[in-house]
């Protein structure tokens, strides 16, 4: 190993040239991805040979063109095997047609090692079975597509777990973890993935199937001979510290290490073998874990103390700094209390097998005593400890934006040095970043000397790629000088393979080539990675994208007014692929129903990024865009759950706006998009609503009308209100219920200056749904607020937020409607009168969308800051602070609550939950979307998906609830879905607080 050997500090121009020659060489050895005839023959033969499926569409190419890295490489096609035989057949046919092969799991690789120009094999869709858990031998047999958290859940039933646990464990698959030698926080205690693999059932690049295990070289004479001839060199240069993950881990093949072929193949990044099954070691779950939080002036100082802390044999040592904590605080609203400092170590102490659990507190105290700081907090396992660990876990996603709001990228993502050098390395790495005026959030597995950081490389600028290359080369030299590794757990991939000559000497690099030649002599498996690498500044995704400036729709002010910047917020970390419902997250509902990449937020973003690239997807009118957006419910949940701040609902609206400007739209856009106008028309003519409702109850009439309108005929018409809310509410207000009525002021068209002494004025804004379709929630809200002592005002004329036009991308119409709305409501807001909404999705428009649709209108900001949900109003210290005695006693009442997606994602549902629990309700909060989502579930082609989404949480929870339970749903869509699918009658929060335990009786 060369730590600071000038002999191997290659001239950048020479290295670039020689590597490009290598690229040409290895591309000549395999079929070019655009050899259409070879690809077509391969696709046809594979389709006929396997029980799984093959997809060569533009949509599939777009979705699988990148992972969580900086790189974009279009695959020729994607294969979804269902069995071992499918994989073997796919590999055989690809070799026959000289098509390169890349294995892929969750697609969370930040180094670009799960993308390729030939066939991409996605194991995650079907080959995701846990085949066996043996508690006696403490092993598990899994297929490569098994998600790690699924195994953890099943193994926990036996008191066991898989030791390493990367932060992506709820979507990372074992195939990928084995490919990259994933580690995670608990590698300090249980080692890397390589240390926890027993056997690999695999097939190499020549088509040879074999079982790799300990003493596995007996069946590989060529490899055994190669290692035997190089024992001294391997002993000197490999396995020098725990996180030396770059390159091939040849130290496992040494006689003293058991000649363990399985362990050596871990971390080979799909360049030597394709995994068919894996037997994994399991370990007992640690008992009585405690969290020790240590504060230091900064991260390097914290790192300086790691070697002393390792002597106490902790389970994990993680490092975070103040910038990351601040980002989490802004994103989540709060973080648990931390001891004073600018850098912290999170250290887990627990009892492993053979330890006395009773000694854990004293061990935690002893560790804290040796920490070199008095800023200490020790916590038992529980909610607070979990929230503190969540700061660290969220780093992979939240690190995609720097504290200043610029986009941050992987690349120099997970370098590692021996822990005794970590503090010094951090200081010099920060100095290097400063010299290039780069920034990023640092955190990492400090117990193993591994540092994670995403850096704001200026890829969108003309010299951005040059800055990236120079920084990467100097960083590689820096880590080599400290005896470190370019990669500490994510692999080298396309990001760092070309830099291996700066870490390894020529002899080691020659060994890599020889090992590659033994397993994959024709270079079919993941070419361009590790051996004969593609230059790391080629195939970069962001620099190849063109600017999509303001087009008259959303302004994307948070992304410098560039839609391209907005869609590149998605870094591919894949939170949206995880089954989030158990954890209280809502995204991505359609993916939970279909499990297809096209229906996950990341897959949709990849297609929009291809629009920005302009070479594969031919603009917003391309069918690939329509396919990707088709099952998007515009639920906005990603805007809250995605750590990078992706708002797919907004991007979807913008994409529809750009596609249909000046063109004929789908008929549902005209009908459902204009539903508020149609509903107001139907309810403005005496008797018209009653007649329309009666006609739509006649089967053949409804079926004909729905078919012509593009509405699924299995749906029923919600029905128009025979009396508008405003006409009903004026009677409540003018009659002065509770002695606080004031109808005249509510209809003033002026500035709304308040002169009445001690009056608690509130403007109740009933949206189009509450005005013309289901008025009961709005009616109850008027009565409730007056009972609580508010003077309720209603707008002097009809106003609409334009939600249905936003959903259908008719943004020009939206802006006109919002302009009118501002004329009416903004004067009241400016006078200090809170605006309280009824329908959550419409309230969310005033809180969120209006700011980016009309960013130059100061009234929009005023209105947004003064718009509240009912619960927010009642708990607000200035406008609410309602006494508990004024609210109903709900003790003993089971409340099944379905938060509207927009409520959850924009306003948050915390105020509602607190209010209901303070009233004593036995509250059960549903996770995930109801599945109707405005016009989505009504449209033809969406019914099955809509129902399947409802079956994920809504329907089973309602079925399991007691007969006396109250179904709480402020959203009109949520109530409609429950009523149409289950006959469940939902109530609005205002109704529940008005009528209390009698709400069901009052509803009926």
C-alpha positions, 0 to 999 in steps of 0.5 A: 500500500502506498500512503504517500508515494509520489511514484503513484501520484499520476499526472491527471492528464496522463491518467485521464488519457490512459483510462479512456483508452481502457474504456475503448478497449472494454467497450470493444469486448462487449456489445454497444448498448445501442446495437438494436438488433442484438438487444432486440434478439436478447429481449425476445429470447429472455422473455421466452425463457423466463417466468419473470419479465423484461422491459426495454421501454424508454420509461424503464431506461429512464428509471434505471439510468441512475441510482443514488449517485451522480451518474447517468448510464442508459441501460439497454433493458431491465430484467425482473427475474422470479427465480434462480433459473430466470437469472441463469437464463438471462446471464446465458443469453446476455453472454451469447449476445455480448451484452454487459450485465449489472445487478441491482437491488434497491438502487441506493448506491451512491457510487454508481455501481448499480447502473450499466449500459447493457442489461440491468437485473432488478432482484428487488421486485420478485426475488425477495424471499427469506428462504430460511431462518435457523435459530440453532445455527444462527443463520438465514438464507435469503434471495438477493432482493430481500430488504434488510429490515424485513430480515431484521423483523423476522429474525427478531422473533428469535432474538436475533439480528443481522449485525451491520445496519446501514441507514438505508436498511429499510430499502437496501437489499442484501444483494447490494449490501453484499456487493458494496460490503455495507457496514453501518453504525453497528459494524463496530460491534459486529463487523462489515457485511463480509464478516457476516456472510457464510456462503454465497450461491453464485454464478460468475461471468463465464457462467460457472455456478458455484458455492463460495464459502470458507476454504472455498479456493479448493475449487478455484485452482487458478485463484489459489495459485495467484494468491499463493504467489503473492502472499507477502504482498497481500499481507502487507497491503490489504486488510490494514484497518476495518474500513479498507473497503476499496478494491478487492478484499484479497486479505480474506484469501490468506491461509491464516484467514481461512481462504474465505472465498465468500468474504472476498467476493463481498464488496466486489460490486457485481464485477466478479459474480451474480448472487443467487442466494446468500447464507448470512450469520445472525447475532443475538440482539444486544440487551439493555442498550443505552445511549451516551451523547458526548458534546465537543467544540467541533467534529474533529475534536470529537474524533480525537477522542474515539480511540480512547472510547473504543477501549470500552467496546461500545456497540456503535460510535457515530459522529454528527455536527451542529450543521447537520443538527440545524438542518434536521431541526429546520426539516423536522421542527425540533430535535431532542436536547443535546449536551452543549457543543458543536460536534457530538458522538452518539455512542451505544452501549449494551450487553452482548452475549455473555455480558451482564445487562445489569452492568450496562449503566456502569459501563456507560458511566465509565465510558463517559468518564473517559470521554474528555468532556463534561458535556454528557447525556446518558439515555436508556432505550426509548423515544428520546434515544430513538429520536437522537439516532434519527438525526444520524439516520436522516443524514443520508437524505438531508445531506443532499442540501447544504445549510445554505440551501444549495444542492449537495452531491455524493462522490467523496461520500464515504472515505475512511481512515484508521480511527487514530487519524480521524481528527487530523483527517477531518481538519485537512478535509475541511481545509481542502473543501474551504480552498474550493469554496465547497461545503457539505454536512459531515457525519459518519461512523467515527468508531470505524474512521468512516466519514460521510459528506455530500458536497455542493459541487457546482455541476450547473456551472461551466467549470463545475466538472473541473472543480469536481475532478480536481477536488476528487483527485486531491482528496484521494491523495489526502486519504492515501496519505493517512493510510485510508480507503477511498471507500469505507462501505459504499464501494468504489463504483464509477465514482472512485474506481479511476482513483484507485491508482492513488491508493494502491500500487501497480502490483495491487492493481495488477492483482485486481485485473488478474482476479477479474480475469479469473471470474469474468474473462470477457468483462461482462459483469459491471464493466467500467467498475474497479478494473478498467474503470470509466473516468469518474467525470464522465456520464455525470447526470447534472452537468448534462441537463439543460436549464428549464426556466420559468414558464408561467407556472410555478416559480421554484424560488427555492431552486433559483427559479429553475425547474431543472434544479428542482427535479434534481433535488432527488438524489435517489436515496430511496426513502420513497421505496420503503414500506413507511406506513408502520413508521407513520409516513405517507409516501409513496401510496401508489408504490405501496400498491404496485411495487413498481419503480415507475410508481415511486417518487424516485422513478418519476423524478428520474423521468423528469430529469430525463426531460431536462437531459433531452436525449431520451425523453422527448419533452413533457409530451413524451408518453414516458412522462405520462406513464410515470405521472399516471399513478401519482396521487398528487398527495404531497406526502413526499414534500414532508417525507422525502429528506431532500424536499421533493414535492412531486405533486408540484412537479406533476402540476408543472409538467402537466402545465407545460405539456398542455399549454395551448393544447387540447386536454384530457376530458377529465381535466375539463370536468373534474378540473372544473368541478368547483365551477360546475358545482357552483353552477349546479347549486346556484339554480333553485332545484338544479342540485336536487335534479342532478342528484336524482338523475345521477342516481339512475344507473344507465344515466350515471354510467353513460355520463361517467363513461363520457366524462372519463370517470370510472363507472364503479364510482358513485356521484358524491352529490351536490348540496341542495343548500350552499353553506354560505346561505346556511351560515348567514342564518347562524351568523346573523342570528347571533348564536352565543351572542357573537354574531356579526353578519355585516362585517363578514361581508364588508369589502374593505380592509376589515378594520376591527373596532369591536372591543375584546372580540375574537374575530375569525374569518371562516373560509369554506372552500368549494367542496365545503360550500357546494358538496358536503357542507356539514363540516363547515356548518359545524365549524361556524357553530363550534367557533361561536360557542367558543366565543369567536366572532365568525366572519365569512367572505363577502363573495365566492372565492376558490383556491383553484386546487382542482386546477392545480391538480390538473396543471391549469396554472394560468387559471389558478393564478387568476383565482388566487388573485381574486382570493387575495383581494378578498382575504388578504385585507382581513389577514393583514388586519390580524384576523386569522383565516381558518379553513375547512378542507385540508387540501384547500387550506394547504394551497393558501399555506404553501402553493400560493407562495410559489405561484405568486411569490412577488405578491406580498399579500400571499406571504401575509395570507399564508402566515395567517391561515390555520386549520381548526386545530391550529387555531384552537391551540394557538397562543394568540388566537386560540388557547381554548380552555379544556373545559370548553371542549367535549369530554371524549374519554372512552371514545375510540377515534380512528383518524385519517389525516388528509395527505395535504394536512399531514405534509403541509400543516402537520397533524400534531395540533389535531392529535394533541387536541384530541388526546387532551379531550381524552379520546382513544386515538388511532391515527392511520398511516398513508393515503386513503387512495381517492386523492381528489380526482385520482380515484375517480378517473378511469384506469385508477380504480384498482390502484385506488382501492389497493391503496385503501386496503393498505391502511384505511380499510383494515383499520376501519374493519378492525375498529369497534362498532362504536368507533368514530371515523374522523376525516377532515378531507372530503376525499377521505370521507368519500373513499371510506363511504364508497368502499365500506359504507363508513360515515366520516365526520369532520373535526368540527363536528366531533368537537361540537357534538362530542360523543353524540357525533354519530347520532348528530350526523345521522 
